């Protein structure tokens, strides 16, 4: 980016224009302080004893000497001063009109010398905006990763819980947090009966109802038929997600009943893939739904 070498002609024109666009030093100082980011340098100049042009020249020279700090501020001064078009504040001091005339001419001269610098200023602004955006994205990614890791830790802690009802309630909270972490608009609190957790969520503008079981035996087709009845009682196009941490019996995938074609199945391995950050919850649901739409198979095993 060609910003390291602002031409000497542009700097001379900037000094001249700054010294003329304001008659009073206090107004000029305020203009400069409001224009640049590192405004503390303004107070290091002896404005009281120096002539206005001397103070401006000293300021610009100091900024040029430390372009590693003041480059963006120099470009901002170039732009704001060259954009100057209202000189009405000079009328009080300008009976003959000469002061205003000299200010207008100085700004016009600066404008001719600064062509091309403003694009560099915009590039700097975009670069800074991108940097801040990237920092924010990184911060969010770290925060997301920490929250997901915390959920995985909670899951392992409740896995050793001997009280089925307490484990069910704890699992309910984990699922609710997990779905909301992935911004799937979980509607809670999930209703729990023993170790069965019911709830709902929205994925890609499609509503799902959720049922999850954590039990020693495999979920069988009869359980799916009950769940299918719940789905059929909802609005048309509502789908279901059935989570069984210990998996599903063989008869769940052998039946061809249409009532089961409105759901997809998720097991403990799927959940661990999500908790370990190996696949997002949304991507997992998308793959299972796409596979079910393409093949009619509601139990798609994700391979990573």
C-alpha positions as CSV (number, residue, x, y, z in Angstrom):
1,X,0.0,0.0,0.0
2,X,1.5,3.3,-1.1
3,X,1.0,5.2,2.1
4,X,4.5,5.3,3.6
5,X,5.6,8.2,1.4
6,X,3.2,11.1,1.5
7,X,4.7,13.6,-1.0
8,X,6.5,16.7,0.4
9,X,4.2,18.8,-1.8
10,X,1.1,17.3,-0.1
11,X,2.6,17.9,3.3
12,X,3.5,21.5,2.5
13,X,0.0,22.1,1.1
14,X,-1.5,20.5,4.3
15,X,0.4,22.8,6.6
16,X,-0.6,25.9,4.6
17,X,-4.3,24.9,4.4
18,X,-4.5,24.1,8.1
19,X,-3.0,27.4,9.1
20,X,-5.6,29.3,7.0
21,X,-8.9,27.4,7.4
22,X,-9.3,28.7,10.9
23,X,-8.4,32.2,12.2
24,X,-8.3,31.3,15.9
25,X,-5.8,28.8,17.3
26,X,-8.4,27.3,19.7
27,X,-10.7,26.5,16.8
28,X,-7.9,25.0,14.8
29,X,-6.7,22.9,17.7
30,X,-10.2,21.6,18.2
31,X,-10.6,20.7,14.5
32,X,-7.3,18.7,14.6
33,X,-8.2,16.9,17.9
34,X,-11.6,15.9,16.6
35,X,-10.1,14.7,13.3
36,X,-7.2,12.4,14.5
37,X,-7.3,9.4,16.8
38,X,-4.0,10.1,18.6
39,X,-5.0,13.6,19.6
40,X,-2.7,13.8,22.6
41,X,0.1,15.0,20.4
42,X,-1.7,18.3,19.9
43,X,-1.1,19.3,23.5
44,X,2.7,18.8,23.1
45,X,2.8,21.8,20.7
46,X,3.5,25.3,22.0
47,X,0.4,27.0,20.5
48,X,0.5,30.0,22.9
49,X,3.9,31.5,21.9
50,X,4.3,30.3,18.3
51,X,2.6,31.7,15.3
52,X,-0.2,29.5,14.0
53,X,1.8,28.4,10.9
54,X,4.7,27.5,13.1
55,X,2.6,25.4,15.4
56,X,1.0,23.6,12.5
57,X,4.4,23.0,10.9
58,X,5.8,21.6,14.1
59,X,2.8,19.3,14.6
60,X,2.9,17.8,11.1
61,X,6.7,17.4,11.2
62,X,6.4,15.4,14.4
63,X,3.7,13.2,12.9
64,X,5.7,12.6,9.8
65,X,8.7,11.6,12.0
66,X,6.6,8.8,13.5
67,X,4.5,7.6,10.7
68,X,4.4,4.2,12.4
69,X,2.0,5.9,14.9
70,X,0.5,8.8,13.0
71,X,0.2,7.6,9.3
72,X,-3.6,7.1,9.5
73,X,-4.0,10.4,11.4
74,X,-2.0,12.2,8.6
75,X,-4.3,10.7,6.0
76,X,-7.3,11.8,8.0
77,X,-6.0,15.3,8.2
78,X,-5.4,15.4,4.5
79,X,-8.9,14.2,3.8
80,X,-10.8,16.3,6.2
81,X,-8.9,19.5,5.3
82,X,-9.1,19.0,1.6
83,X,-12.9,18.4,2.0
84,X,-13.3,21.8,3.7
85,X,-16.0,23.8,2.0
86,X,-17.6,26.0,4.6
87,X,-15.6,29.1,5.4
88,X,-18.4,31.2,6.9
89,X,-16.6,31.2,10.3
90,X,-14.0,33.5,8.8
91,X,-16.4,36.3,7.9
92,X,-16.2,37.9,11.4
93,X,-12.4,38.5,10.9
94,X,-12.5,39.1,7.1
95,X,-13.9,42.5,6.1
96,X,-12.0,42.5,2.8
97,X,-12.6,38.9,1.9
98,X,-8.8,38.2,1.6
99,X,-8.7,35.8,4.5
100,X,-11.4,33.6,3.1
101,X,-9.9,33.8,-0.4
102,X,-6.5,32.6,0.8
103,X,-8.2,29.8,2.7
104,X,-10.2,28.6,-0.3
105,X,-7.1,28.7,-2.5
106,X,-5.0,26.8,0.1
107,X,-7.6,24.1,0.3
108,X,-7.9,23.8,-3.5
109,X,-4.2,23.5,-3.7
110,X,-4.2,20.7,-1.1
111,X,-7.0,18.9,-2.9
112,X,-4.9,18.8,-6.1
113,X,-2.0,17.4,-4.1
114,X,-3.9,14.6,-2.3
115,X,-5.5,12.7,-5.2
116,X,-5.0,9.0,-4.5
117,X,-4.3,9.3,-0.8
118,X,-8.0,8.9,0.1
119,X,-8.2,5.5,-1.4
120,X,-5.3,4.5,0.8
121,X,-7.2,5.9,3.8
122,X,-10.2,3.8,2.9
123,X,-8.0,0.7,2.5
124,X,-6.6,1.4,6.0
125,X,-10.1,1.7,7.4
126,X,-11.2,-1.5,5.7
127,X,-8.1,-3.3,7.0
128,X,-8.8,-2.1,10.5
129,X,-12.4,-3.2,10.2
130,X,-11.4,-6.6,9.0
131,X,-8.9,-6.9,11.8
132,X,-11.6,-6.1,14.4
133,X,-14.0,-8.5,12.7
134,X,-11.5,-11.2,12.8
135,X,-10.7,-10.6,16.4
136,X,-14.4,-10.8,17.2
137,X,-14.8,-14.0,15.2
138,X,-11.8,-15.5,17.1
139,X,-13.3,-14.4,20.4
140,X,-16.6,-16.0,19.6
141,X,-15.0,-19.2,18.4
142,X,-13.0,-19.5,21.6
143,X,-16.1,-18.8,23.7
144,X,-18.1,-21.4,21.7
145,X,-15.3,-24.0,22.1
146,X,-15.1,-23.4,25.8
147,X,-18.9,-23.7,26.2
148,X,-19.0,-26.9,24.2
149,X,-16.1,-28.4,26.3
150,X,-18.1,-27.5,29.4
151,X,-21.1,-29.3,28.1
152,X,-19.1,-32.4,27.3
153,X,-17.6,-32.3,30.8
154,X,-21.2,-32.1,32.3
155,X,-22.3,-35.0,30.1
156,X,-19.5,-37.3,31.4
157,X,-20.3,-36.2,35.0
158,X,-24.0,-37.3,34.7
159,X,-23.0,-40.5,32.9
160,X,-22.1,-42.0,36.3
161,X,-25.3,-40.8,38.0
162,X,-27.1,-43.8,39.5
163,X,-30.5,-42.0,39.9
164,X,-32.3,-42.3,36.6
165,X,-34.7,-39.4,37.2
166,X,-31.9,-37.0,38.3
167,X,-29.8,-38.1,35.3
168,X,-32.8,-37.4,33.1
169,X,-33.3,-33.9,34.4
170,X,-29.5,-33.2,34.0
171,X,-29.6,-34.5,30.5
172,X,-32.5,-32.3,29.8
173,X,-30.5,-29.2,30.7
174,X,-27.5,-30.4,28.6
175,X,-29.7,-30.9,25.5
176,X,-31.3,-27.5,26.0
177,X,-28.0,-25.7,26.3
178,X,-26.5,-27.7,23.4
179,X,-29.3,-26.8,21.0
180,X,-29.2,-23.2,21.9
181,X,-25.4,-23.1,21.7
182,X,-25.8,-24.1,18.0
183,X,-28.6,-21.5,17.6
184,X,-31.3,-24.0,16.8
185,X,-33.9,-22.1,18.8
186,X,-34.6,-24.8,21.4
187,X,-38.0,-24.2,23.0
188,X,-37.8,-25.1,26.7
189,X,-37.8,-26.0,29.3
190,X,-37.9,-29.6,27.8
191,X,-40.5,-31.7,29.6
192,X,-39.0,-34.7,31.4
193,X,-40.7,-37.9,32.5
194,X,-38.2,-40.2,34.1
195,X,-35.5,-40.4,31.6
196,X,-37.5,-39.3,28.6
197,X,-36.9,-35.7,27.4
198,X,-39.3,-34.0,25.1
199,X,-38.8,-30.6,23.5
200,X,-38.8,-28.8,20.2
201,X,-36.4,-26.7,18.0
202,X,-36.1,-25.0,14.7
203,X,-33.6,-25.9,12.0
204,X,-33.4,-24.0,8.7
205,X,-36.9,-22.7,9.2
206,X,-38.3,-26.2,9.8
207,X,-39.8,-27.2,13.1
208,X,-38.8,-30.4,14.8
209,X,-40.1,-32.1,18.0
210,X,-37.5,-33.9,20.0
211,X,-37.6,-37.0,22.1
212,X,-34.6,-38.5,23.9
213,X,-34.1,-41.6,25.9
214,X,-31.2,-42.7,28.1
215,X,-31.9,-46.3,29.1
216,X,-30.2,-49.6,29.3
217,X,-32.2,-51.3,26.6
218,X,-32.3,-50.3,22.9
219,X,-35.2,-48.2,21.7
220,X,-37.5,-50.4,19.6
221,X,-40.0,-49.8,16.9
222,X,-42.9,-49.5,19.4
223,X,-41.2,-46.4,20.9
224,X,-40.8,-44.9,17.4
225,X,-44.5,-45.5,16.7
226,X,-45.5,-43.6,19.8
227,X,-43.2,-40.7,18.8
228,X,-44.6,-40.8,15.3
229,X,-48.1,-40.3,16.7
230,X,-46.8,-37.2,18.5
231,X,-45.4,-35.9,15.2
232,X,-48.6,-36.5,13.3
233,X,-50.5,-34.5,15.8
234,X,-48.5,-31.4,14.9
235,X,-48.7,-29.1,11.9
236,X,-48.0,-30.5,8.5
237,X,-44.3,-30.7,7.6
238,X,-43.2,-30.9,11.3
239,X,-40.4,-33.5,11.6
240,X,-39.0,-35.4,14.6
241,X,-35.6,-36.1,16.0
242,X,-35.4,-39.2,18.3
243,X,-32.2,-39.4,20.4
244,X,-31.3,-42.8,22.0
245,X,-27.9,-42.7,23.6
246,X,-27.7,-46.5,23.6
247,X,-28.9,-47.0,20.1
248,X,-31.9,-48.5,18.3
249,X,-33.1,-52.1,17.9
250,X,-33.0,-53.7,14.5
251,X,-36.8,-53.5,14.0
252,X,-36.5,-49.7,14.0
253,X,-34.9,-49.8,10.6
254,X,-36.7,-52.8,9.1
255,X,-40.2,-51.4,9.2
256,X,-41.5,-49.5,6.2
257,X,-44.3,-47.8,8.0
258,X,-45.0,-44.3,6.7
259,X,-45.5,-43.0,10.2
260,X,-41.8,-43.4,10.8
261,X,-40.8,-41.5,7.7
262,X,-41.3,-38.2,9.5
263,X,-38.4,-38.6,11.8
264,X,-34.6,-39.1,11.9
265,X,-32.6,-41.0,14.5
266,X,-29.6,-40.0,16.5
267,X,-27.5,-42.1,18.9
268,X,-24.8,-41.7,21.5
269,X,-22.0,-41.7,19.0
270,X,-23.7,-38.9,17.1
271,X,-23.9,-36.9,20.3
272,X,-20.3,-37.5,21.1
273,X,-19.2,-36.3,17.6
274,X,-21.0,-33.0,18.4
275,X,-19.7,-32.6,21.9
276,X,-16.2,-33.3,20.7
277,X,-16.5,-30.6,18.1
278,X,-16.0,-33.0,15.2
279,X,-19.2,-32.0,13.5
280,X,-21.7,-29.2,14.2
281,X,-25.2,-30.1,15.4
282,X,-26.7,-28.4,12.4
283,X,-24.5,-30.2,9.9
284,X,-25.3,-33.6,11.6
285,X,-29.0,-32.9,11.4
286,X,-28.7,-31.8,7.8
287,X,-26.8,-34.9,6.7
288,X,-29.3,-37.2,8.4
289,X,-32.3,-35.4,6.9
290,X,-30.7,-35.3,3.5
291,X,-30.0,-39.1,3.7
292,X,-33.5,-39.8,4.8
293,X,-34.9,-37.7,2.0
294,X,-32.7,-39.5,-0.6
295,X,-33.0,-43.1,0.6
296,X,-35.9,-43.3,3.0
297,X,-33.5,-44.6,5.7
298,X,-34.2,-42.7,9.0
299,X,-31.2,-44.1,10.8
300,X,-28.1,-42.8,9.0
301,X,-24.8,-43.5,10.8
302,X,-22.4,-40.6,10.5
303,X,-18.9,-41.6,9.6
304,X,-16.1,-39.2,10.3
